[in-house]
Amino acid sequence: MTEVASPHIARPRILVLGVQPGTPPFRIVEIDGEVVGEARTVTDVLEAAAAFGITVHDLDDPDVVRWVGGDKFTWNPPR
């Protein structure tokens, strides 16, 4: 018997996009596919998550948070 792969791809609820130039630089945060604001620090990401009832225990868990264009330590635009 052949198993069929699920067409559903798991997607984390929190998506943190790449660093945008600014003073200071920032990252756009999406929750459940909607833009909810800008983050300038990891704390901003956690506060946005909490505002939507999401408790983040591990910022490195790709099932919870997807970091685009860097990780939780990337807060300056590429040179």
Residue pairs with C-beta under 8 A, 6 or more apart in sequence:
10 63
11 66
12 62
12 63
12 64
12 65
12 66
13 31
13 32
13 52
13 54
13 64
14 29
14 30
14 31
14 45
14 48
14 49
14 54
14 56
14 64
14 65
14 66
15 29
15 30
15 31
15 65
15 66
15 68
16 27
16 28
16 29
16 30
16 39
16 45
16 65
16 66
16 67
16 68
17 27
17 28
17 29
17 30
17 68
17 69
18 27
18 68
18 69
18 70
19 25
19 26
19 27
19 69
19 70
19 74
19 75
19 76
19 77
19 78
20 26
20 27
20 28
20 38
20 77
21 77
24 40
24 75
25 40
25 75
25 76
25 77
26 38
26 39
26 40
27 38
27 39
27 40
27 45
27 75
28 35
28 37
28 38
28 39
29 35
29 36
29 37
29 38
29 39
29 44
29 45
29 48
30 36
31 48
31 49
31 52
31 54
32 52
36 48
36 51
36 52
37 44
37 48
38 44
39 45
39 48
40 75
41 75
42 59
42 72
45 56
45 59
45 65
45 72
46 56
46 59
49 55
49 56
56 64
56 65
57 64
58 64
59 65
59 72
60 71
60 72
65 72
67 74
69 78
